């Protein structure tokens, strides 16, 4: 669906509030099907951007940022 949305966070990197807001705006534009909502829909559009940004911030804050442990190979898979 959103092939042009870039990865915001890699291990050890911090995402800025501006990057979160920009990604949220891009997502809301994509799912709403409009780049610029009508005056009637502007409040709902802006609320959607704020809520997506906040949900994204909470997600990133709750994720474990430690590197994954290497998987060991069991003798049965060799």
Secondary structure, DSSP 8 states (H G I E B T S, - for coil): --TT------TT----HHHHHHHHHHHHHHHHT-SS--TTTHHHHHHHHHHHHHHHHHHHHHS--S--------GGG-
